[in-house]
Amino acid sequence: MSSLFDLPFDEERPVPGPRPPASSRTNPYSVTELTADIRGVLETGFADVYVEGELTNCRPWQTGHIYFTLKDASSQIKGVMFRSAARFLKFKPEDGQHVIARGRVSVYDAKGEYQIICESFEPRGLGALQLAFEQLRTRLAGEGLFDQSRKRPLPLLPRRIGVVTSLDGAAIRDILTVLKRRYPNAQVVIRPARVQGDGAAGDIARGLAAITRLEDVDVVIVGRGGGSMEDLWAFNEEQVARAIAASPVPVISAVGHETDTTIADFVADHRAPTPSAAAEMVVTRKDEFIRRIDRHLERLTSALRNGVLGARGRVHALESRRGLARVPATLAMRGRHISELAQSLRRAMSDSVARGDRRVGVLTRHLARYDPRARLAETRGRLKTIDARLAGGARASQARLTARFGTLAGQLNSLSPLAVLGRGYAVCWDGSRTRIIRRAQDVAPGDGVRVTLGEGEIACTVVEGRGTKDEGRGRT
């Protein structure tokens, strides 16, 4: 973005003297001459004017000059404030500020633009803001929000320190710098919030409510760096004041500089002139605690030192008595005797321990021979051997019995009538199958008989029988 002017002013231009009227000239103007005449007319006719408007495009130059545009609803005029006047300003001009500018109208020759060269700025609207400030302060004071009885002390050693401020400002850097230097083990929780402009008050109130809901937050610092009354106005809003009053933990208000006072300062439990001072207040409690410990330590050390010195003096006094003159020699002899006894005791103890170690070794070897684990292992081995032998014997006996059974089965099978029948023979029964017919003369023709074969059975009727003695008795 280019600057408002091609060339910044280095110093104020001298006011030119009056020039002859344009109607008396017979030759044409040059652009420079016409511009110079217009500048002379403007600077003469508007040598000291007051202009009210809103600052925009306000930019400080490296030389110390300030360039800006002053506008209202329908018009604007460019302007400049030289270094010689800017160094007396009590505030920093910024975009959006409504001011009354005092100065003179001139022309910037290089561009042929008219402008106002300002000598001073006066912020506009401070009266209305101040009235609103006083009305809110009176109303909240009547509700008791400023009473000292509701102010809470700061924690002795805060575990977590909450901070509600902007991450872009110098306030957070100042707070962290102080805490890091003086309380490096402190845990800091930061809730970023807008601290200037529309909606800043609501963001601050929400930040306070959110950070106090966190666990183990013992104290909260809320604030910002310095600025104009408009810059700090968010901390004069009622919702911020009530959010501070509703905080369950102590709140330190650190808004602006030492001369700045806001509603938040009155409601907060403690007011710090600057953000750095707020961090110092948190650390002060720790420093007081450490100083108290140091004082008690000094008193204890002094009491111990005095007690030792007093006891030493009493010992010297007793040593100087006649009856106690031989006490040091007696103590020395007794000490030597004690040393000898101690040495003898150590030797006796060493010998006793050595004997005990030897005895333990002997008993250990004896126990090893009767160790149940070794005997159990031996028994387990013998059982495995016997079990193997028993299994082998059982298998051999089973094999012998199996062979014997096969032999007997074969013999039995050879003697079985069924085997005989299988070779083509048959068994003849009477008709009721209760008696075996062994001779032909045991039946007569017409008798019914049953014949058992190798497979199945048939029923027959005797037709004729032949025998060794009676060949023609009967036939089947």
C-alpha positions as CSV (number, residue, x, y, z in Angstrom):
1,M,0.0,0.0,0.0
2,S,1.4,3.4,-1.0
3,S,1.7,6.2,1.5
4,L,-0.8,9.0,1.5
5,F,1.8,11.4,0.2
6,D,4.6,10.8,-2.3
7,L,7.1,12.9,-0.3
8,P,6.7,13.4,3.4
9,F,7.1,16.9,4.9
10,D,10.3,17.4,6.6
11,E,9.6,20.8,8.0
12,E,6.7,23.3,7.9
13,R,6.6,25.6,4.9
14,P,6.8,29.3,5.4
15,V,3.5,31.2,4.8
16,P,3.9,33.1,1.5
17,G,3.2,36.8,1.2
18,P,0.3,38.3,-0.7
19,R,0.4,38.1,-4.4
20,P,-1.3,40.4,-7.0
21,P,-4.9,39.5,-7.9
22,A,-5.4,37.1,-10.8
23,S,-7.5,39.6,-12.8
24,S,-4.5,42.0,-13.1
25,R,-2.3,39.4,-14.8
26,T,-1.9,39.5,-18.6
27,N,0.3,36.4,-19.0
28,P,-0.9,32.9,-18.3
29,Y,-0.1,31.1,-14.9
30,S,2.2,28.2,-14.7
31,V,0.9,25.3,-12.7
32,T,3.4,26.0,-10.0
33,E,2.4,29.7,-9.8
34,L,-1.4,28.9,-9.7
35,T,-0.8,26.3,-7.0
36,A,1.2,28.7,-5.0
37,D,-1.5,31.4,-5.3
38,I,-4.2,29.0,-4.2
39,R,-2.1,27.9,-1.3
40,G,-1.6,31.5,-0.3
41,V,-5.3,32.2,-0.4
42,L,-6.2,29.1,1.6
43,E,-3.5,29.7,4.2
44,T,-4.5,33.3,4.6
45,G,-8.3,32.6,4.7
46,F,-8.1,29.5,6.9
47,A,-5.1,30.2,9.0
48,D,-6.6,28.9,12.3
49,V,-9.6,26.5,12.0
50,Y,-11.1,23.7,14.1
51,V,-12.3,20.6,12.2
52,E,-14.3,17.7,13.7
53,G,-14.2,14.3,12.2
54,E,-13.1,10.6,12.4
55,L,-9.5,9.6,11.9
56,T,-8.7,7.1,9.2
57,N,-5.5,6.0,7.4
58,C,-3.6,7.3,10.4
59,R,0.0,6.5,9.9
60,P,3.1,7.7,11.9
61,W,6.1,8.5,9.7
62,Q,9.7,7.6,10.5
63,T,10.5,11.2,10.8
64,G,7.9,11.7,13.6
65,H,5.3,13.3,11.4
66,I,1.7,11.8,11.4
67,Y,-0.3,11.6,8.2
68,F,-4.0,10.9,8.3
69,T,-7.4,11.5,6.7
70,L,-10.2,13.3,8.6
71,K,-13.7,12.3,7.4
72,D,-17.3,12.6,8.3
73,A,-20.4,11.0,6.7
74,S,-20.0,12.6,3.3
75,S,-16.5,14.2,2.9
76,Q,-12.9,13.8,3.9
77,I,-9.8,15.9,4.0
78,K,-6.2,14.8,4.2
79,G,-3.9,16.2,6.9
80,V,-0.5,16.1,8.5
81,M,0.8,16.8,12.0
82,F,4.5,17.6,12.0
83,R,6.9,16.3,14.6
84,S,7.2,19.5,16.4
85,A,3.4,19.3,17.3
86,A,3.1,15.6,17.5
87,R,5.5,15.2,20.4
88,F,3.1,17.1,22.7
89,L,0.2,14.7,22.2
90,K,-1.1,13.1,25.3
91,F,-2.5,10.1,23.4
92,K,-1.7,8.0,20.4
93,P,-4.0,8.9,17.4
94,E,-5.5,5.8,15.8
95,D,-8.1,4.9,13.2
96,G,-11.6,5.3,14.3
97,Q,-11.0,8.0,16.9
98,H,-13.4,11.0,16.8
99,V,-11.3,14.1,17.3
100,I,-11.4,17.9,16.9
101,A,-8.3,19.0,14.9
102,R,-6.9,22.5,15.2
103,G,-4.7,23.9,12.4
104,R,-4.5,25.7,9.1
105,V,-5.5,24.7,5.6
106,S,-2.7,24.5,3.0
107,V,-1.9,22.9,-0.4
108,Y,0.5,20.0,-1.1
109,D,2.2,21.4,-4.2
110,A,3.4,18.0,-5.6
111,K,-0.1,16.7,-6.0
112,G,-2.2,19.9,-6.0
113,E,-4.2,18.6,-3.0
114,Y,-5.4,20.8,-0.2
115,Q,-4.9,19.5,3.3
116,I,-5.0,20.6,7.0
117,I,-1.8,21.0,8.9
118,C,-2.7,20.2,12.4
119,E,-1.3,21.8,15.6
120,S,-3.3,19.7,18.1
121,F,-5.9,16.9,18.5
122,E,-8.6,16.8,21.1
123,P,-10.6,13.5,21.5
124,R,-14.3,14.0,21.1
125,G,-16.9,12.2,23.3
126,L,-15.0,11.8,26.5
127,G,-17.8,13.7,28.4
128,A,-20.4,11.1,27.5
129,L,-18.1,8.2,28.3
130,Q,-17.2,9.7,31.6
131,L,-20.9,10.2,32.5
132,A,-21.7,6.6,31.7
133,F,-18.7,5.5,33.8
134,E,-20.0,7.5,36.8
135,Q,-23.5,6.3,36.5
136,L,-22.5,2.6,36.4
137,R,-20.1,3.0,39.2
138,T,-22.8,4.6,41.4
139,R,-25.3,1.8,40.6
140,L,-22.8,-1.1,41.2
141,A,-21.6,0.6,44.5
142,G,-25.2,0.7,45.7
143,E,-25.4,-3.1,45.0
144,G,-22.4,-3.7,47.2
145,L,-20.1,-4.9,44.4
146,F,-17.3,-2.6,45.6
147,D,-17.5,-3.4,49.3
148,Q,-14.3,-4.4,51.0
149,S,-16.0,-7.2,52.9
150,R,-16.4,-9.2,49.8
151,K,-12.8,-8.9,48.7
152,R,-10.9,-12.1,49.0
153,P,-7.2,-12.5,49.9
154,L,-4.8,-13.9,47.4
155,P,-3.7,-17.6,47.8
156,L,-0.4,-18.1,49.6
157,L,1.0,-20.5,46.9
158,P,-1.2,-20.6,43.9
159,R,-1.0,-23.9,41.9
160,R,-2.5,-22.6,38.7
161,I,-2.7,-18.9,37.6
162,G,-5.4,-18.0,35.1
163,V,-4.9,-15.1,32.7
164,V,-7.6,-13.5,30.6
165,T,-6.2,-11.0,28.0
166,S,-5.2,-10.7,24.4
167,L,-2.4,-12.8,23.0
168,D,-1.3,-9.9,20.7
169,G,-0.7,-7.3,23.4
170,A,2.3,-6.6,25.6
171,A,0.3,-7.4,28.8
172,I,0.7,-11.2,28.4
173,R,4.4,-10.9,27.6
174,D,4.9,-8.8,30.7
175,I,3.0,-11.2,33.0
176,L,4.8,-14.3,31.7
177,T,8.2,-12.6,32.0
178,V,7.7,-11.7,35.6
179,L,6.3,-15.1,36.5
180,K,9.1,-16.9,34.7
181,R,11.7,-14.8,36.6
182,R,10.2,-15.0,40.0
183,Y,7.9,-18.1,40.1
184,P,9.2,-20.5,37.4
185,N,7.3,-23.5,38.7
186,A,3.9,-21.8,38.4
187,Q,1.4,-23.2,36.0
188,V,-0.2,-20.5,33.9
189,V,-3.5,-21.1,32.0
190,I,-4.3,-18.4,29.3
191,R,-7.7,-17.8,28.0
192,P,-7.4,-15.4,24.9
193,A,-9.9,-12.6,24.7
194,R,-10.5,-9.5,22.8
195,V,-9.8,-6.4,25.0
196,Q,-10.8,-3.6,22.6
197,G,-13.5,-2.8,20.2
198,D,-17.1,-4.1,19.6
199,G,-17.8,-7.4,21.4
200,A,-14.7,-7.2,23.6
201,A,-16.7,-7.0,26.9
202,G,-18.7,-10.1,26.1
203,D,-15.5,-12.0,25.2
204,I,-13.8,-11.0,28.4
205,A,-16.9,-12.1,30.5
206,R,-17.0,-15.4,28.7
207,G,-13.2,-15.9,29.2
208,L,-13.6,-15.3,33.0
209,A,-16.5,-17.8,33.2
210,A,-14.6,-20.4,31.3
211,I,-11.2,-20.1,33.1
212,T,-12.8,-20.2,36.6
213,R,-14.5,-23.5,35.7
214,L,-11.1,-25.2,35.3
215,E,-9.9,-27.4,38.1
216,D,-7.2,-26.0,40.5
217,V,-7.2,-22.4,39.2
218,D,-6.5,-20.4,42.4
219,V,-6.3,-16.8,41.1
220,V,-7.2,-15.0,37.8
221,I,-5.5,-12.0,36.3
222,V,-7.7,-10.0,33.8
223,G,-6.5,-6.9,32.0
224,R,-4.6,-5.3,29.1
225,G,-2.0,-2.7,28.4
226,G,-2.5,1.1,28.4
227,G,-4.6,3.1,26.0
228,S,-7.2,5.8,25.7
229,M,-10.5,5.7,27.5
230,E,-12.1,4.3,24.4
231,D,-9.5,1.5,24.3
232,L,-10.1,0.6,27.9
233,W,-13.9,0.9,27.7
234,A,-14.5,-2.8,27.6
235,F,-13.4,-3.0,31.2
236,N,-16.1,-0.4,32.1
237,E,-18.9,-2.6,30.8
238,E,-21.4,-4.0,33.3
239,Q,-21.1,-7.6,32.0
240,V,-17.4,-7.6,32.7
241,A,-18.0,-6.2,36.2
242,R,-20.6,-8.9,37.0
243,A,-18.4,-11.7,35.6
244,I,-15.6,-10.6,38.0
245,A,-18.0,-10.5,40.9
246,A,-19.3,-14.0,40.1
247,S,-15.8,-15.5,40.0
248,P,-15.4,-18.2,42.6
249,V,-11.6,-17.4,42.9
250,P,-9.9,-14.1,43.6
251,V,-9.5,-11.8,40.6
252,I,-6.7,-9.2,40.0
253,S,-7.6,-6.4,37.7
254,A,-4.6,-5.1,35.7
255,V,-6.0,-2.6,33.2
256,G,-3.8,0.1,31.6
257,H,-1.3,2.1,33.5
258,E,-1.2,3.3,37.1
259,T,-3.3,6.4,36.3
260,D,-6.1,4.4,34.4
261,T,-9.1,3.5,36.5
262,T,-11.9,1.2,35.3
263,I,-15.0,-0.4,36.8
264,A,-13.2,-3.7,36.8
265,D,-10.6,-2.2,39.2
266,F,-13.4,-1.4,41.7
267,V,-15.1,-4.9,41.5
268,A,-11.9,-7.0,41.5
269,D,-10.6,-8.4,44.7
270,H,-7.3,-6.7,44.0
271,R,-6.2,-3.9,41.7
272,A,-2.8,-3.8,40.0
273,P,-1.6,-0.7,38.3
274,T,-0.1,-2.7,35.4
275,P,-0.1,-6.3,34.2
276,S,3.5,-6.6,35.4
277,A,2.5,-5.5,38.8
278,A,-0.3,-8.0,38.9
279,A,2.2,-10.8,38.3
280,E,4.3,-9.3,41.1
281,M,1.3,-9.4,43.4
282,V,0.8,-13.1,42.8
283,V,4.5,-13.8,43.5
284,T,4.6,-11.5,46.5
285,R,2.6,-14.0,48.5
286,K,5.2,-16.7,47.7
287,D,8.0,-14.3,48.6
288,E,6.4,-13.5,52.0
289,F,6.1,-17.2,52.7
290,I,9.7,-17.7,51.9
291,R,10.8,-14.7,53.9
292,R,8.8,-16.0,56.9
293,I,10.5,-19.4,56.6
294,D,13.9,-17.6,56.4
295,R,13.1,-15.6,59.5
296,H,12.1,-18.7,61.5
297,L,15.3,-20.5,60.2
298,E,17.4,-17.6,61.3
299,R,15.8,-17.6,64.8
300,L,16.2,-21.3,65.1
301,T,19.9,-21.1,64.0
302,S,20.5,-18.3,66.4
303,A,18.9,-20.3,69.3
304,L,20.9,-23.4,68.5
305,R,24.1,-21.4,68.2
306,N,23.4,-19.6,71.6
307,G,22.6,-23.0,73.2
308,V,25.8,-24.5,72.0
309,L,27.9,-21.5,73.1
310,G,26.2,-21.6,76.5
311,A,26.8,-25.4,76.9
312,R,30.4,-24.9,75.8
313,G,30.9,-22.2,78.4
314,R,29.5,-24.4,81.2
315,V,31.8,-27.2,80.1
316,H,34.9,-24.8,80.3
317,A,33.7,-23.6,83.7
318,L,33.4,-27.2,85.0
319,E,36.8,-28.1,83.6
320,S,38.4,-25.3,85.6
321,R,37.3,-26.8,88.9
322,R,39.9,-28.6,91.0
323,G,37.8,-31.7,91.7
324,L,37.3,-32.2,88.0
325,A,41.0,-31.7,87.0
326,R,41.5,-35.5,86.6
327,V,38.3,-36.1,84.7
328,P,39.9,-35.7,81.2
329,A,42.7,-38.3,82.1
330,T,40.1,-40.6,83.7
331,L,37.9,-40.3,80.6
332,A,40.9,-41.0,78.4
333,M,41.8,-44.2,80.3
334,R,38.2,-45.3,80.3
335,G,38.1,-44.6,76.6
336,R,41.2,-46.7,76.0
337,H,39.7,-49.5,78.0
338,I,36.4,-49.2,76.1
339,S,38.4,-49.4,72.8
340,E,40.1,-52.6,74.0
341,L,36.9,-54.1,75.1
342,A,35.3,-53.2,71.8
343,Q,38.1,-54.8,69.9
344,S,37.9,-58.0,72.0
345,L,34.1,-58.0,71.4
346,R,34.6,-57.7,67.7
347,R,37.1,-60.6,67.7
348,A,34.7,-62.7,69.8
349,M,31.8,-61.9,67.5
350,S,33.9,-62.7,64.4
351,D,35.0,-66.1,65.9
352,S,31.4,-66.9,66.9
353,V,30.1,-66.0,63.4
354,A,32.9,-68.2,61.8
355,R,31.9,-71.1,64.0
356,G,28.3,-70.6,63.2
357,D,29.1,-70.6,59.5
358,R,31.1,-73.9,59.8
359,R,28.2,-75.5,61.8
360,V,25.8,-74.3,59.2
361,G,27.9,-75.9,56.4
362,V,28.0,-79.2,58.2
363,L,24.3,-79.2,58.8
364,T,23.6,-78.2,55.2
365,R,25.6,-81.2,54.0
366,H,23.7,-83.5,56.4
367,L,20.4,-82.2,55.3
368,A,21.4,-82.6,51.7
369,R,21.6,-86.4,52.2
370,Y,18.1,-86.5,53.7
371,D,16.7,-84.0,51.4
372,P,13.1,-85.2,50.6
373,R,13.4,-83.8,47.1
374,A,16.4,-86.1,46.3
375,R,14.6,-89.1,47.9
376,L,11.5,-88.3,46.1
377,A,13.3,-88.2,42.8
378,E,15.0,-91.5,43.6
379,T,11.6,-93.1,44.5
380,R,10.1,-91.6,41.3
381,G,12.9,-93.2,39.2
382,R,12.3,-96.6,40.9
383,L,8.6,-96.3,40.3
384,K,9.2,-95.6,36.6
385,T,11.5,-98.7,36.3
386,I,8.9,-100.9,38.1
387,D,6.1,-99.5,36.0
388,A,8.1,-100.2,32.8
389,R,8.8,-103.8,34.0
390,L,5.2,-104.3,35.0
391,A,4.0,-103.0,31.6
392,G,6.4,-105.3,29.8
393,G,5.3,-108.4,31.9
394,A,1.7,-107.6,31.3
395,R,2.2,-107.4,27.6
396,A,4.2,-110.7,27.5
397,S,1.5,-112.4,29.6
398,Q,-1.2,-111.1,27.4
399,A,0.7,-112.4,24.3
400,R,1.0,-115.9,25.9
401,L,-2.6,-116.0,26.9
402,T,-3.6,-114.8,23.4
403,A,-1.6,-117.6,21.8
404,R,-3.0,-120.2,24.2
405,F,-6.5,-119.0,23.5
406,G,-6.0,-119.4,19.8
407,T,-4.7,-122.9,20.2
408,L,-7.7,-123.9,22.4
409,A,-10.1,-122.2,20.0
410,G,-8.7,-124.2,17.1
411,Q,-9.0,-127.4,19.1
412,L,-12.5,-126.6,20.1
413,N,-13.4,-125.8,16.6
414,S,-12.1,-129.1,15.3
415,L,-14.2,-131.0,17.9
416,S,-17.3,-128.9,17.3
417,P,-20.3,-130.8,15.7
418,L,-20.7,-127.8,13.5
419,A,-17.3,-128.4,12.0
420,V,-18.3,-132.0,11.3
421,L,-21.6,-130.8,9.7
422,G,-19.6,-128.4,7.6
423,R,-17.7,-131.3,6.1
424,G,-21.0,-132.8,4.7
425,Y,-22.3,-134.7,7.7
426,A,-25.8,-134.2,9.1
427,V,-27.6,-134.8,12.5
428,C,-31.0,-136.5,12.4
429,W,-33.6,-135.7,15.1
430,D,-36.9,-137.1,15.9
431,G,-40.0,-135.1,14.9
432,S,-40.1,-133.2,18.2
433,R,-36.3,-132.5,18.0
434,T,-35.7,-134.0,21.4
435,R,-33.7,-137.1,20.5
436,I,-31.0,-137.8,18.0
437,I,-31.6,-140.8,15.7
438,R,-28.5,-142.9,15.7
439,R,-29.9,-146.2,14.3
440,A,-32.3,-146.9,11.4
441,Q,-34.3,-149.3,13.5
442,D,-35.1,-146.4,15.9
443,V,-37.7,-145.1,13.3
444,A,-40.4,-146.6,11.3
445,P,-41.7,-145.8,7.9
446,G,-44.0,-142.8,8.1
447,D,-42.2,-141.2,11.1
448,G,-41.3,-137.6,10.8
449,V,-37.7,-136.6,11.4
450,R,-35.7,-133.4,11.2
451,V,-32.2,-133.3,9.7
452,T,-29.7,-130.6,10.7
453,L,-27.2,-129.8,8.0
454,G,-24.0,-127.7,8.0
455,E,-26.2,-124.7,7.0
456,G,-29.9,-124.9,7.9
457,E,-32.4,-127.8,8.7
458,I,-34.9,-129.9,6.7
459,A,-37.9,-131.9,7.8
460,C,-38.3,-135.5,6.3
461,T,-40.6,-138.4,6.5
462,V,-39.2,-142.0,6.8
463,V,-40.2,-144.1,3.8
464,E,-37.7,-146.9,4.1
465,G,-35.0,-147.8,6.6
466,R,-31.9,-149.9,6.2
467,G,-29.6,-151.2,8.9
468,T,-26.8,-153.6,9.3
469,K,-29.1,-156.3,10.8
470,D,-32.3,-155.5,9.0
471,E,-31.7,-154.2,5.6
472,G,-35.3,-153.6,4.5
473,R,-37.0,-152.2,7.5
474,G,-37.5,-148.7,6.4
475,R,-36.4,-146.0,3.8
476,T,-36.5,-142.3,3.9
